[in-house]
Amino acid sequence: MDAVATMLDAARAALVGAPTEGLGEERESRWRGRRIVKIGQAWHLGVLLLTDTHALATAEVLRAAELGRRGYTAESARERAERRAEALKGGFDEGEVAHVGWSVIDVAAVDAGGSSGPLAMMDGVPSVRWSTAGGWMPLQAYLRERVELLVGSGRL
């Protein structure tokens, strides 16, 4: 097994029992309209989402909620409220976190020296770009920190 895959498997083992968040997928039909349907669960580790079998790159994160008031001062606020309502309509519980627009990370490509999503091999070290403005950080240290935060928050 390669370095990145091994690190992710170790993180999964450490996360057993830690809280997960919902993975959503956009759907549209004539009868039910637009909605965000829950298709799974994942551990949220910053720019990464880990499922039992995949590593995913995060994208849009929202909380399911009723549409609420209609008088928004900004169009973006109205659109965000509609997205939250679509998650509620698609089966997420009120207040539940929904990750939408995520993409599967090609772990084998990273292990082979390339990059995929926020992961890349930098000078032979598996690394993660933890923000669009931030630099690269060794994946091992990033996972250790994020796993500790998530495991600790689940035990409070």
C-alpha positions as CSV (number, residue, x, y, z in Angstrom):
1,M,0.0,0.0,0.0
2,D,1.3,3.5,-0.8
3,A,2.0,6.4,1.6
4,V,-1.2,8.5,1.1
5,A,-3.5,5.5,1.2
6,T,-1.8,4.3,4.4
7,M,-2.1,7.7,6.0
8,L,-5.8,7.9,5.1
9,D,-6.5,4.3,6.4
10,A,-4.8,5.2,9.7
11,A,-7.0,8.3,10.0
12,R,-10.1,6.2,9.3
13,A,-9.1,3.8,12.1
14,A,-8.6,6.7,14.5
15,L,-12.0,8.2,13.5
16,V,-14.2,5.2,14.3
17,G,-17.0,6.5,16.5
18,A,-16.3,10.2,15.7
19,P,-19.1,12.3,14.4
20,T,-19.8,12.3,10.7
21,E,-21.6,14.8,8.4
22,G,-23.9,14.2,5.4
23,L,-22.9,13.9,1.8
24,G,-25.5,15.4,-0.5
25,E,-26.1,15.2,-4.2
26,E,-28.2,17.6,-6.3
27,R,-31.3,16.1,-7.9
28,E,-34.1,17.6,-9.9
29,S,-37.4,16.1,-11.1
30,R,-40.7,17.3,-12.4
31,W,-42.5,15.9,-9.4
32,R,-40.2,16.8,-6.5
33,G,-38.4,19.8,-8.0
34,R,-34.8,20.7,-7.0
35,R,-33.4,19.1,-3.9
36,I,-30.2,17.9,-2.3
37,V,-30.5,14.2,-1.4
38,K,-28.4,12.6,1.3
39,I,-26.3,9.8,-0.2
40,G,-23.8,9.0,2.6
41,Q,-21.8,10.2,5.5
42,A,-18.2,11.3,5.9
43,W,-15.8,12.6,8.4
44,H,-15.1,16.3,7.8
45,L,-11.4,17.1,8.1
46,G,-11.1,20.6,6.8
47,V,-10.5,20.5,3.0
48,L,-10.9,16.7,3.1
49,L,-13.9,14.4,3.6
50,L,-13.2,10.8,4.4
51,T,-15.7,8.0,3.8
52,D,-15.0,4.3,4.6
53,T,-13.7,3.9,1.0
54,H,-12.9,7.3,-0.5
55,A,-11.1,10.6,0.1
56,L,-13.1,13.6,-1.2
57,A,-12.3,17.3,-1.6
58,T,-14.8,19.5,0.1
59,A,-16.8,22.1,-1.8
60,E,-20.1,23.7,-0.6
61,V,-21.0,23.2,3.0
62,L,-24.4,24.2,4.3
63,R,-27.0,23.5,7.0
64,A,-30.4,22.3,6.1
65,A,-33.1,24.8,7.1
66,E,-36.5,26.2,6.2
67,L,-36.5,28.9,3.5
68,G,-37.5,31.5,6.1
69,R,-38.0,35.2,5.3
70,R,-38.1,36.5,1.7
71,G,-36.7,40.1,2.0
72,Y,-33.0,39.6,1.5
73,T,-30.7,42.6,0.9
74,A,-28.3,40.5,-1.1
75,E,-29.2,38.0,-3.9
76,S,-26.4,35.7,-2.6
77,A,-28.2,35.5,0.8
78,R,-31.4,34.5,-0.9
79,E,-29.7,31.8,-3.0
80,R,-27.9,30.4,0.1
81,A,-31.3,30.2,1.9
82,E,-32.8,28.3,-1.1
83,R,-29.9,25.8,-1.0
84,R,-30.4,25.2,2.7
85,A,-34.1,24.6,2.0
86,E,-33.2,22.2,-0.9
87,A,-31.2,20.1,1.6
88,L,-34.2,20.0,4.0
89,K,-36.5,19.0,1.1
90,G,-34.1,16.2,0.1
91,G,-34.1,14.5,3.4
92,F,-31.5,16.2,5.6
93,D,-32.8,17.0,9.1
94,E,-33.2,20.7,10.2
95,G,-29.7,22.0,11.1
96,E,-27.9,19.0,9.7
97,V,-24.7,19.7,7.8
98,A,-24.7,18.8,4.1
99,H,-21.6,18.7,1.9
100,V,-22.5,19.3,-1.8
101,G,-20.3,19.5,-4.9
102,W,-17.5,17.4,-3.4
103,S,-15.2,15.5,-5.7
104,V,-13.4,12.2,-5.4
105,I,-9.6,12.5,-4.9
106,D,-7.4,10.1,-6.9
107,V,-5.2,8.8,-4.1
108,A,-3.3,6.6,-6.5
109,A,-2.3,9.6,-8.6
110,V,-1.0,11.4,-5.6
111,D,0.9,8.3,-4.4
112,A,2.4,8.1,-8.0
113,G,3.9,11.6,-7.6
114,G,1.0,13.7,-9.0
115,S,-1.8,15.7,-7.5
116,S,-5.6,15.4,-7.1
117,G,-7.9,18.0,-5.5
118,P,-6.1,19.5,-2.5
119,L,-3.5,16.7,-2.3
120,A,-0.1,16.5,-4.0
121,M,3.3,15.0,-3.7
122,M,5.7,17.8,-2.9
123,D,9.4,16.9,-3.0
124,G,8.5,13.3,-2.2
125,V,6.2,14.3,0.8
126,P,2.4,13.8,0.6
127,S,1.0,17.3,1.2
128,V,-2.2,19.1,1.4
129,R,-3.2,22.6,0.4
130,W,-5.3,23.6,3.4
131,S,-6.7,26.8,1.8
132,T,-6.7,28.4,-1.6
133,A,-4.5,31.2,-0.2
134,G,-2.4,29.0,2.0
135,G,0.7,27.0,1.2
136,W,1.3,23.3,1.3
137,M,1.4,21.3,4.6
138,P,2.6,17.7,5.1
139,L,-0.5,15.5,5.0
140,Q,0.6,13.4,8.0
141,A,0.7,16.5,10.3
142,Y,-2.6,17.9,8.8
143,L,-4.4,14.6,9.4
144,R,-3.0,14.2,12.9
145,E,-4.3,17.7,13.8
146,R,-7.7,17.3,12.2
147,V,-8.3,13.9,13.6
148,E,-7.5,15.1,17.1
149,L,-9.9,18.0,16.7
150,L,-12.7,15.9,15.5
151,V,-12.2,13.0,18.0
152,G,-12.0,15.5,20.8
153,S,-15.1,17.4,19.7
154,G,-17.1,14.2,19.6
155,R,-16.3,13.3,23.2
156,L,-17.5,16.6,24.8
